[in-house]
């Protein structure tokens, strides 16, 4: 019976932690600090205070948690955007999501090599890790805020589109760094393979899911969200098994499914919104527990600050301004998109890949990326409403009412 009692204590602690994390959303609104920043920093402080927490969670476990959480977040993000919204800003979304990710990674690589004297391989790994923006952070920061026009669509969709690109780029660079006969062709080949397979599986999976939802009636309405979740898992798993990008597959599937009418659509959307919020909490807490502030060297802090400034004030604005020139966005809107490129859990998640692959300086890379993400989430994330106001970008609060159901009388 002692084992049952011990496990009950674990359930108590974990459930209490989740309850506090959910309630902290109110604290986040009052402090005007994004929820992910609270989760990430609080978990890191807990890891310092209770080292056993960090010891119980390996980097590989964190990676697996991150994979599941990110797949849920990307599918939910894709359904929020939908194909109609995506089409209104497809060119800037794709240019920022693909070309912009490569350009940001390249500029960050140059900064890491020239300013901080890292080797080209280490600089490339840092650049690839820092380049993507975070969908969990972006969706959390916007939350109930709605940015009018194409600006909000670009920010939301770009944060989902550039993560699969950044992950595929990181995997390619790691293959190049750990292979004796690796060449630049290794990176190109890996990237092309991941993207093409992920796109095909995502499109096929979306149409297969829609067909199943419409042709296979389920006995209970509560099974529809579970069936959709299982289908998203199948889409991710199939793409990954075929050596494609499972993250791109679930994001594409979410976009294609988002606008289509399906049975109990509101219930499915509410389920995924709640699940994505839970996934965000789990992902940031798990990543925060892997960082020990007391063991983080001063060089990681200084290097992280330098790169955070370079990315936020030089690389990101330069890339965004250049790629959005052909669009009809106003100057203020372009500046807002540049400032809205928040770094989130994905860069830390990518830095974990470097540790698992055993590349040189992996621990140092992980620490630097953590500092960059923490600064981005706290500073940039907290100033998004102010930036929208200064840039003249309309942003309003949208309050959703609870779903009302008709009462059943006997």
N, C-alpha and C positions, 0 to 999 in steps of 0.2 A: 504493500500500500504506500510505502514511502515514495516509490517512483511516481505514483499518481499525484501525490501531494507536491512533489518537486515539479512535475510538469504543470500542475495547476498554478504554481508560482510563476512559471515562465509565461503561461497564458495571461495571468494577471498583469505582469510587467509589460508585455507586448501590447495588450489591449489598452492599458492605461496610456502607454506611449502614443498609440494611434489616436486615442481620444483627445489627448493634449495637442497632438499635431493638427487634428481637424479644428479644434477650438482656436488654435493659434491663428487661424485665418482672420478672426476678429482683431487679434493683436496686430496682424500684418496691416490691416486697413487703418488702424489708429496710428501706427508708427510710420505708415507710408513706406514700409520696407517689404519687398516681395516675399511671399511665403517660402519659396525655395531657398532664399538667403538665410531665413531663420532655421529651416531644417538642416541645411548644410553646415552652418557654423555651430549650431547647438549640438549636432551629432559629433563634430570634431572636438568640441569642448568636453563632451561626455567621454569620448575616447581617451582624452587626456586624464580625466578624473578617474575613469574606470578602465584601465588597460585591458582587463579581461574581455571587455566588449569587443575591442579591436582584434584581440587574439583569436576570438571565436569566429571571426569573419575573414576568410581568405580573399585574396584578389580574384581568384577564379570564381568563387561564390558571388562576389560583387558583380563580376562580368555577366554571369548568368542571370542575376537579378535584373541587371541593366538591360539585357537583351529582351526579356519578357516585358519589362516596364515600357521600354521604348517602342516595342511593337504595338502595344496597346495605345500609347500616346499618339503614335503616328497614324494609326487607323482612325482613332477618334478625331484627330486633327484633319485628316482627309475628308471625313464625313461632314465636318463643320464647314469646310470650304466648299465642297461640291463642284461639279463640273461647270456649272453656269458661272459661278464667281471666278473659277480658275481661268475660263476663257477670256474674261474681261481684262485680264492682266497676264496672259500666258507668256508673252515675249519677255517682259521684265522679270517675271518669276523664274523662267528657265535661264535667262542670261545671268541673273544674280545667283541662282541655285547651282549652276554648273560652272560657267566662266568665272563668276565672282568668287566661288569657293577656291578654284585653282589660283586666281590672281591674289586673293588674300593670303593663301598658303605660301605663294611665292614671295610676296613682299615681307611676310613674317619670317620666312626662311632667311632672306637677305639681312633683315634686322638682327636675327639671332646670331648669324655668322659674323657680320661686320661690327655690330655694337657689343656683342657679348662673347665673341671669339669661340663659339661652338664650332665643331666640325660640321661639314656639309650634311652628313647623314643625320647627326643629332639635330641640326637646325631644320632639316626637312621634316623630321618627325614632330618637332615642336610646331612647325608651321601647319602641318596637316592636322594636328590635334586641335589647334586653336581656331582654325579657319571656320568650322561650322558654327552657326548660331543654334540656340537651344529651343526646340518647340515647346518643351515643358515649361520653360521660363517665360517664353513669349505668350503662350496661352494663359499662364498664371498671372502675368503682369497685366495683360489686357483684361482678363477675367470678365467682369460684367461691363467693361468699357467697350464701346463700339466705335471704331475709327471709320469715318465716312469715306466713300469713294474707293478708288483703287489702292490707296496707300495702305489701309488695313489689310486688304487682300494680299498685297505684295509681301508685307511683313510676315503674315501668318503662313502663307504658302511657301515663301522662301525658307522659313525656318524648318519646314517639313521636307522641302526638296533638297536642301543642301546637306542634310544629315546623311542620307544614303551615299551622296557623292563624297563627302568627307570620310565616311567609313571605308568606302571602296579605295579611296586614295591612300588612306592610312595603311590598309592591308597591303596594297601594292608596294608602298615604301618599305614596310617591314619585310616583305618577301625579298625586296632588293637588298636590304641591309643584312639579312640573315642567310642569303644564298651566296655560295662561293662564285657562281657564274652569273650572278644577277646583273642585268643591264637596265637601261631606261625602258627598253621594250617590255620588261617584266611589269613595270608599273602600268604602262599603256594597255597591255594585254589583260591584266587583272581587272583594271577599271572597266574596259569595254565588255568583258565577260560578265562582271557583276551587274552592270547597268542593263545590258540587253536581256539577260535572263530574268532579272527582277521585273523589268517592264512587261515582258511577255506573260510571266506568271501572274502579275498583278492584274492585267487586263482580263486574262482568261479566268482567274479566280473571282473577279468581280461579277462577271456574267454568269459564272457557275453559281455563285451565291444568290444572285437575283433570281435565277431560274428556280433554284431549290426553295427559296422563300415563297415564291408565287405558286409553285406547283405541288409542294409537299406540305399540306396543312398539318400543324402540330396540335395535339389535344389540349394543351394548356398555354395561355398567352405568355406565361413566365419562361417557357422554353425558347421563345424566339430570341431574346437577348443571349441566352446561353449557346444556342445554335450559331448565332452570328459570331460570338467570341470563339467558338470552336473552329468556325470557317476561317477566321482571321489567323488563328494558329496554324491551320493547314496551309494557308497561302504563304505565311512566313516560312514554315518548315520545308515546304516543297521547293521554294526558291532557294533557300540555303542549301538544301540537299543537292540541288543541281548546280551548286557553286555560283549562285546568283545573289543579288542583294535582297534579302528577305525584307529589309526595312523599306526599300523602294517599292517592293511588291505590295506590302500592306498599305502604304501611303497612297499608291495609285488606286488600289482597290477601294479604299475609303473615299477618294474623290469621285470615282465612278458610281459608287453606291449612294453617296450622300444625297443626290437630288432625286433619286428614284423612289416612287411610292411603293412601299412594301407593307405587309401586315404588321400592325402594332409598331409602327415606325417611331412614334413619340416615346414609347416605353423602351425601345432599343436604344434610342439616342440618349435618354436619361440614364440608362444603365451604363453606357460607355463613358458618359461624362463623369459619373461618379467613380467608375473604375479607373479612368485616366487620372483623376485627382488622387486616388489612392496610390496608383503607380508612381506618380510624381513624388509623393511623400516617401514611399519606400526607396525609390532610386536615390534621392538626395540624402536621405538618412544613411543608407548603406555606403554611399560614396564618402560622406562626411566621417563615418567611423574608421575609414582607412587612413585618415590623416592624423598625425600626432603633431600638434602645434609646437610642443617642446623640442621635438627632434627635427623640426623643419629648419634647415640651415639658413643663416642670414642671406647667403647668396641666392637662395630660392626666392626669398622675399624681394630682394633688390632686382633680380632678373625678371621676376614676374611683374613688378611695377613698371619696369622699362617696356616690356612687351605689351602690357595692358595699355599703356599710353600710346605706343606706336600703332597698335591695332585700332583703338578707339578714335584717335585723333588724326591718324595719317592713312593707314592701309585701308580701313573700311570706308572712310569718306572718299578717298581717291577712286576706289573701285566702284562704289555706288554712283558717284557723280559721273564717271566715264560711261558706265553701262546704261545709265538712265537718261543720257543726253538725247537719244532718239525719241523718248517718250514726251508726252505733253504735261508731265508733272511740273508743278511750280517749284521754284527754288526752295521754298520752305518745306514742301513735301519731300524733296530729295534729301534735304538735311535731316528731316525727321526719320526717313528710312535709314540713313547712315547711322544716326545715333541709336536707332532701335535694333541694331544687330547684336542682341544680347548673347553672351556666352552662357551656357548652361551645363547640364550634367553630361552632355555628349562629349565635349572635349576631355573631361576627366575620364569618361568611359573609354575614349580612344587612347589616352595615356596608359590606361590599365592594359591595353593590348600590347604596348611596348614592354611592360613588365613581364607579362606572360610569355612573350616571345624571347625574353632574355637579351634584348639589345643593350648596347653600351649606354651608360648614363640614364638608364630607364627610371631609376628612383628620383634622380634630379629632374628629369622631364616631368614626372608625375607631380612633384612639389611645385614646380614653376606653373604648370597648367592649372593647378588648384588655386594658386594665388591670382592668376589672371581671371579665372571664373568668379572667384569670390568678389573681386573688385568690380567686375562687370555687373554681376547680379545686384550688389549692394548700391553702387553709385549710379550706373546707367538705369538699372531697373527702377530705382526709387525716383528718378527724374523724368520718366517717360511722360507723365501727365504735364509736367512743366515744359518739357521739350515740345509737346504737341501744342501747348498754348503759345509758346514763343514762335513756333514755326507757322502758326495760323492753320493748324490741322484740326478740324472739328472732331471732338471726342465726347461721347455722351455715355451716361450710365444706363444700362438696360437691366431692368428688374423683371425676372421671369416669375410668373405666378405658379404655384403648385398645380399639378395636374388635378383637375376636378373630375370625379366620377359620379355618375348618377346613383342615388341610393336605391338599394334593392329592398322591396317590401314583400313580405309574405302574403 
